[in-house]
């Protein structure tokens, strides 16, 4: 499995998003780095599966099995702030409440790493 390099992690964590798309990517990457969940688990995550009080996220993984994944306080801050930017059910959705596609996420990630 490929992992993020130290340079990539530093770029992601220190990134200051200016647009909705950048904030979405930043929050998504912080969640993936913090928890180690699969990208498709994050892209299908819904608002009701977020438990900020207990620092837990319930993700549906392979075989439709649900599991609880702990998050850090820093990740909670990023996610909480991002969720204030929209009222849709999906945590990481498009501006019109559609499901974000893996290929679009990869494209945005590659752009971030190039900058």
mmCIF file of the C-alpha atoms, coordinates in Angstrom:
data_MODEL
# 
_entry.id   MODEL 
# 
loop_
_atom_site.group_PDB 
_atom_site.id 
_atom_site.type_symbol 
_atom_site.label_atom_id 
_atom_site.label_alt_id 
_atom_site.label_comp_id 
_atom_site.label_asym_id 
_atom_site.label_entity_id 
_atom_site.label_seq_id 
_atom_site.pdbx_PDB_ins_code 
_atom_site.Cartn_x 
_atom_site.Cartn_y 
_atom_site.Cartn_z 
_atom_site.occupancy 
_atom_site.B_iso_or_equiv 
_atom_site.pdbx_formal_charge 
_atom_site.auth_seq_id 
_atom_site.auth_comp_id 
_atom_site.auth_asym_id 
_atom_site.auth_atom_id 
_atom_site.pdbx_PDB_model_num 
ATOM 1   C CA . UNK A 1 1   ? 0.000   0.000  0.000  1.00 0.00 ? 1   UNK A CA 1 
ATOM 2   C CA . UNK A 1 2   ? 1.181   3.466  -0.803 1.00 0.00 ? 2   UNK A CA 1 
ATOM 3   C CA . UNK A 1 3   ? 1.165   5.937  2.050  1.00 0.00 ? 3   UNK A CA 1 
ATOM 4   C CA . UNK A 1 4   ? 1.577   9.690  2.274  1.00 0.00 ? 4   UNK A CA 1 
ATOM 5   C CA . UNK A 1 5   ? 5.123   10.975 2.525  1.00 0.00 ? 5   UNK A CA 1 
ATOM 6   C CA . UNK A 1 6   ? 6.100   13.356 5.328  1.00 0.00 ? 6   UNK A CA 1 
ATOM 7   C CA . UNK A 1 7   ? 6.116   16.210 2.816  1.00 0.00 ? 7   UNK A CA 1 
ATOM 8   C CA . UNK A 1 8   ? 2.583   15.372 1.669  1.00 0.00 ? 8   UNK A CA 1 
ATOM 9   C CA . UNK A 1 9   ? 1.288   15.174 5.229  1.00 0.00 ? 9   UNK A CA 1 
ATOM 10  C CA . UNK A 1 10  ? 2.891   18.512 6.078  1.00 0.00 ? 10  UNK A CA 1 
ATOM 11  C CA . UNK A 1 11  ? 1.335   20.058 2.951  1.00 0.00 ? 11  UNK A CA 1 
ATOM 12  C CA . UNK A 1 12  ? -2.113  18.739 3.867  1.00 0.00 ? 12  UNK A CA 1 
ATOM 13  C CA . UNK A 1 13  ? -2.054  19.675 7.545  1.00 0.00 ? 13  UNK A CA 1 
ATOM 14  C CA . UNK A 1 14  ? -0.660  23.171 6.980  1.00 0.00 ? 14  UNK A CA 1 
ATOM 15  C CA . UNK A 1 15  ? -2.985  23.899 4.034  1.00 0.00 ? 15  UNK A CA 1 
ATOM 16  C CA . UNK A 1 16  ? -5.322  26.885 4.539  1.00 0.00 ? 16  UNK A CA 1 
ATOM 17  C CA . UNK A 1 17  ? -8.433  26.358 2.375  1.00 0.00 ? 17  UNK A CA 1 
ATOM 18  C CA . UNK A 1 18  ? -10.063 29.371 0.746  1.00 0.00 ? 18  UNK A CA 1 
ATOM 19  C CA . UNK A 1 19  ? -12.983 27.818 -1.168 1.00 0.00 ? 19  UNK A CA 1 
ATOM 20  C CA . UNK A 1 20  ? -15.653 25.221 -0.411 1.00 0.00 ? 20  UNK A CA 1 
ATOM 21  C CA . UNK A 1 21  ? -13.863 22.691 -2.620 1.00 0.00 ? 21  UNK A CA 1 
ATOM 22  C CA . UNK A 1 22  ? -10.546 23.251 -0.860 1.00 0.00 ? 22  UNK A CA 1 
ATOM 23  C CA . UNK A 1 23  ? -12.180 23.054 2.584  1.00 0.00 ? 23  UNK A CA 1 
ATOM 24  C CA . UNK A 1 24  ? -13.894 19.810 1.595  1.00 0.00 ? 24  UNK A CA 1 
ATOM 25  C CA . UNK A 1 25  ? -10.636 18.284 0.378  1.00 0.00 ? 25  UNK A CA 1 
ATOM 26  C CA . UNK A 1 26  ? -8.772  19.446 3.489  1.00 0.00 ? 26  UNK A CA 1 
ATOM 27  C CA . UNK A 1 27  ? -11.403 17.984 5.832  1.00 0.00 ? 27  UNK A CA 1 
ATOM 28  C CA . UNK A 1 28  ? -11.524 14.739 3.870  1.00 0.00 ? 28  UNK A CA 1 
ATOM 29  C CA . UNK A 1 29  ? -7.756  14.299 3.890  1.00 0.00 ? 29  UNK A CA 1 
ATOM 30  C CA . UNK A 1 30  ? -7.512  15.137 7.596  1.00 0.00 ? 30  UNK A CA 1 
ATOM 31  C CA . UNK A 1 31  ? -10.125 12.460 8.323  1.00 0.00 ? 31  UNK A CA 1 
ATOM 32  C CA . UNK A 1 32  ? -8.353  9.852  6.178  1.00 0.00 ? 32  UNK A CA 1 
ATOM 33  C CA . UNK A 1 33  ? -4.952  10.627 7.706  1.00 0.00 ? 33  UNK A CA 1 
ATOM 34  C CA . UNK A 1 34  ? -6.322  10.691 11.250 1.00 0.00 ? 34  UNK A CA 1 
ATOM 35  C CA . UNK A 1 35  ? -8.378  7.483  11.073 1.00 0.00 ? 35  UNK A CA 1 
ATOM 36  C CA . UNK A 1 36  ? -6.917  5.398  8.260  1.00 0.00 ? 36  UNK A CA 1 
ATOM 37  C CA . UNK A 1 37  ? -10.346 4.733  6.773  1.00 0.00 ? 37  UNK A CA 1 
ATOM 38  C CA . UNK A 1 38  ? -10.708 3.926  3.081  1.00 0.00 ? 38  UNK A CA 1 
ATOM 39  C CA . UNK A 1 39  ? -11.478 6.812  0.745  1.00 0.00 ? 39  UNK A CA 1 
ATOM 40  C CA . UNK A 1 40  ? -14.808 5.285  -0.303 1.00 0.00 ? 40  UNK A CA 1 
ATOM 41  C CA . UNK A 1 41  ? -15.795 4.922  3.360  1.00 0.00 ? 41  UNK A CA 1 
ATOM 42  C CA . UNK A 1 42  ? -15.153 8.642  3.808  1.00 0.00 ? 42  UNK A CA 1 
ATOM 43  C CA . UNK A 1 43  ? -16.959 9.638  0.592  1.00 0.00 ? 43  UNK A CA 1 
ATOM 44  C CA . UNK A 1 44  ? -20.134 7.813  1.679  1.00 0.00 ? 44  UNK A CA 1 
ATOM 45  C CA . UNK A 1 45  ? -20.057 9.091  5.269  1.00 0.00 ? 45  UNK A CA 1 
ATOM 46  C CA . UNK A 1 46  ? -23.268 10.770 6.403  1.00 0.00 ? 46  UNK A CA 1 
ATOM 47  C CA . UNK A 1 47  ? -23.801 13.461 8.983  1.00 0.00 ? 47  UNK A CA 1 
ATOM 48  C CA . UNK A 1 48  ? -25.713 11.164 11.352 1.00 0.00 ? 48  UNK A CA 1 
ATOM 49  C CA . UNK A 1 49  ? -22.654 8.872  11.623 1.00 0.00 ? 49  UNK A CA 1 
ATOM 50  C CA . UNK A 1 50  ? -20.551 11.628 13.200 1.00 0.00 ? 50  UNK A CA 1 
ATOM 51  C CA . UNK A 1 51  ? -20.399 11.631 17.011 1.00 0.00 ? 51  UNK A CA 1 
ATOM 52  C CA . UNK A 1 52  ? -18.404 14.703 17.959 1.00 0.00 ? 52  UNK A CA 1 
ATOM 53  C CA . UNK A 1 53  ? -19.159 14.334 21.677 1.00 0.00 ? 53  UNK A CA 1 
ATOM 54  C CA . UNK A 1 54  ? -17.532 10.901 21.899 1.00 0.00 ? 54  UNK A CA 1 
ATOM 55  C CA . UNK A 1 55  ? -14.975 11.542 19.117 1.00 0.00 ? 55  UNK A CA 1 
ATOM 56  C CA . UNK A 1 56  ? -16.270 8.643  17.023 1.00 0.00 ? 56  UNK A CA 1 
ATOM 57  C CA . UNK A 1 57  ? -17.220 8.118  13.395 1.00 0.00 ? 57  UNK A CA 1 
ATOM 58  C CA . UNK A 1 58  ? -19.299 5.136  12.293 1.00 0.00 ? 58  UNK A CA 1 
ATOM 59  C CA . UNK A 1 59  ? -18.176 3.933  8.875  1.00 0.00 ? 59  UNK A CA 1 
ATOM 60  C CA . UNK A 1 60  ? -19.634 1.257  6.659  1.00 0.00 ? 60  UNK A CA 1 
ATOM 61  C CA . UNK A 1 61  ? -16.791 -0.849 5.319  1.00 0.00 ? 61  UNK A CA 1 
ATOM 62  C CA . UNK A 1 62  ? -16.402 -3.913 3.190  1.00 0.00 ? 62  UNK A CA 1 
ATOM 63  C CA . UNK A 1 63  ? -19.318 -6.324 3.371  1.00 0.00 ? 63  UNK A CA 1 
ATOM 64  C CA . UNK A 1 64  ? -21.576 -3.527 4.666  1.00 0.00 ? 64  UNK A CA 1 
ATOM 65  C CA . UNK A 1 65  ? -20.135 -3.983 8.144  1.00 0.00 ? 65  UNK A CA 1 
ATOM 66  C CA . UNK A 1 66  ? -20.291 -0.921 10.363 1.00 0.00 ? 66  UNK A CA 1 
ATOM 67  C CA . UNK A 1 67  ? -17.469 -0.083 12.724 1.00 0.00 ? 67  UNK A CA 1 
ATOM 68  C CA . UNK A 1 68  ? -16.649 2.748  15.095 1.00 0.00 ? 68  UNK A CA 1 
ATOM 69  C CA . UNK A 1 69  ? -13.478 4.703  14.386 1.00 0.00 ? 69  UNK A CA 1 
ATOM 70  C CA . UNK A 1 70  ? -12.045 7.217  16.876 1.00 0.00 ? 70  UNK A CA 1 
ATOM 71  C CA . UNK A 1 71  ? -11.013 10.698 15.718 1.00 0.00 ? 71  UNK A CA 1 
ATOM 72  C CA . UNK A 1 72  ? -8.660  13.214 17.308 1.00 0.00 ? 72  UNK A CA 1 
ATOM 73  C CA . UNK A 1 73  ? -9.647  16.598 18.702 1.00 0.00 ? 73  UNK A CA 1 
ATOM 74  C CA . UNK A 1 74  ? -7.847  18.318 15.819 1.00 0.00 ? 74  UNK A CA 1 
ATOM 75  C CA . UNK A 1 75  ? -9.760  16.279 13.260 1.00 0.00 ? 75  UNK A CA 1 
ATOM 76  C CA . UNK A 1 76  ? -13.002 17.052 15.084 1.00 0.00 ? 76  UNK A CA 1 
ATOM 77  C CA . UNK A 1 77  ? -12.279 20.773 14.834 1.00 0.00 ? 77  UNK A CA 1 
ATOM 78  C CA . UNK A 1 78  ? -11.668 20.577 11.082 1.00 0.00 ? 78  UNK A CA 1 
ATOM 79  C CA . UNK A 1 79  ? -14.763 18.431 10.445 1.00 0.00 ? 79  UNK A CA 1 
ATOM 80  C CA . UNK A 1 80  ? -17.010 20.521 12.685 1.00 0.00 ? 80  UNK A CA 1 
ATOM 81  C CA . UNK A 1 81  ? -15.952 23.721 10.944 1.00 0.00 ? 81  UNK A CA 1 
ATOM 82  C CA . UNK A 1 82  ? -16.432 22.160 7.506  1.00 0.00 ? 82  UNK A CA 1 
ATOM 83  C CA . UNK A 1 83  ? -19.905 20.832 8.335  1.00 0.00 ? 83  UNK A CA 1 
ATOM 84  C CA . UNK A 1 84  ? -21.010 24.380 9.144  1.00 0.00 ? 84  UNK A CA 1 
ATOM 85  C CA . UNK A 1 85  ? -20.474 25.227 5.450  1.00 0.00 ? 85  UNK A CA 1 
ATOM 86  C CA . UNK A 1 86  ? -23.377 23.062 4.221  1.00 0.00 ? 86  UNK A CA 1 
ATOM 87  C CA . UNK A 1 87  ? -26.579 21.401 5.433  1.00 0.00 ? 87  UNK A CA 1 
ATOM 88  C CA . UNK A 1 88  ? -26.549 18.281 3.255  1.00 0.00 ? 88  UNK A CA 1 
ATOM 89  C CA . UNK A 1 89  ? -26.706 14.720 4.599  1.00 0.00 ? 89  UNK A CA 1 
ATOM 90  C CA . UNK A 1 90  ? -23.440 13.524 3.021  1.00 0.00 ? 90  UNK A CA 1 
ATOM 91  C CA . UNK A 1 91  ? -20.429 14.915 4.844  1.00 0.00 ? 91  UNK A CA 1 
ATOM 92  C CA . UNK A 1 92  ? -18.288 15.174 1.695  1.00 0.00 ? 92  UNK A CA 1 
ATOM 93  C CA . UNK A 1 93  ? -20.718 16.077 -1.076 1.00 0.00 ? 93  UNK A CA 1 
ATOM 94  C CA . UNK A 1 94  ? -20.762 18.282 -4.127 1.00 0.00 ? 94  UNK A CA 1 
ATOM 95  C CA . UNK A 1 95  ? -22.127 21.820 -3.886 1.00 0.00 ? 95  UNK A CA 1 
ATOM 96  C CA . UNK A 1 96  ? -25.499 20.497 -5.105 1.00 0.00 ? 96  UNK A CA 1 
ATOM 97  C CA . UNK A 1 97  ? -25.667 17.560 -2.616 1.00 0.00 ? 97  UNK A CA 1 
ATOM 98  C CA . UNK A 1 98  ? -24.411 14.912 -5.019 1.00 0.00 ? 98  UNK A CA 1 
ATOM 99  C CA . UNK A 1 99  ? -21.975 12.191 -4.040 1.00 0.00 ? 99  UNK A CA 1 
ATOM 100 C CA . UNK A 1 100 ? -18.373 13.208 -4.558 1.00 0.00 ? 100 UNK A CA 1 
ATOM 101 C CA . UNK A 1 101 ? -16.577 10.911 -6.973 1.00 0.00 ? 101 UNK A CA 1 
ATOM 102 C CA . UNK A 1 102 ? -13.270 9.208  -6.250 1.00 0.00 ? 102 UNK A CA 1 
ATOM 103 C CA . UNK A 1 103 ? -11.710 10.445 -9.507 1.00 0.00 ? 103 UNK A CA 1 
ATOM 104 C CA . UNK A 1 104 ? -12.586 14.064 -8.745 1.00 0.00 ? 104 UNK A CA 1 
ATOM 105 C CA . UNK A 1 105 ? -11.114 13.707 -5.275 1.00 0.00 ? 105 UNK A CA 1 
ATOM 106 C CA . UNK A 1 106 ? -7.908  12.259 -6.696 1.00 0.00 ? 106 UNK A CA 1 
ATOM 107 C CA . UNK A 1 107 ? -7.700  15.132 -9.213 1.00 0.00 ? 107 UNK A CA 1 
ATOM 108 C CA . UNK A 1 108 ? -8.110  17.725 -6.418 1.00 0.00 ? 108 UNK A CA 1 
ATOM 109 C CA . UNK A 1 109 ? -5.511  15.922 -4.295 1.00 0.00 ? 109 UNK A CA 1 
ATOM 110 C CA . UNK A 1 110 ? -2.990  15.933 -7.157 1.00 0.00 ? 110 UNK A CA 1 
ATOM 111 C CA . UNK A 1 111 ? -3.571  19.665 -7.672 1.00 0.00 ? 111 UNK A CA 1 
ATOM 112 C CA . UNK A 1 112 ? -2.941  20.301 -3.969 1.00 0.00 ? 112 UNK A CA 1 
ATOM 113 C CA . UNK A 1 113 ? 0.307   18.336 -4.057 1.00 0.00 ? 113 UNK A CA 1 
ATOM 114 C CA . UNK A 1 114 ? 1.502   20.271 -7.116 1.00 0.00 ? 114 UNK A CA 1 
ATOM 115 C CA . UNK A 1 115 ? 0.985   23.677 -5.497 1.00 0.00 ? 115 UNK A CA 1 
# 
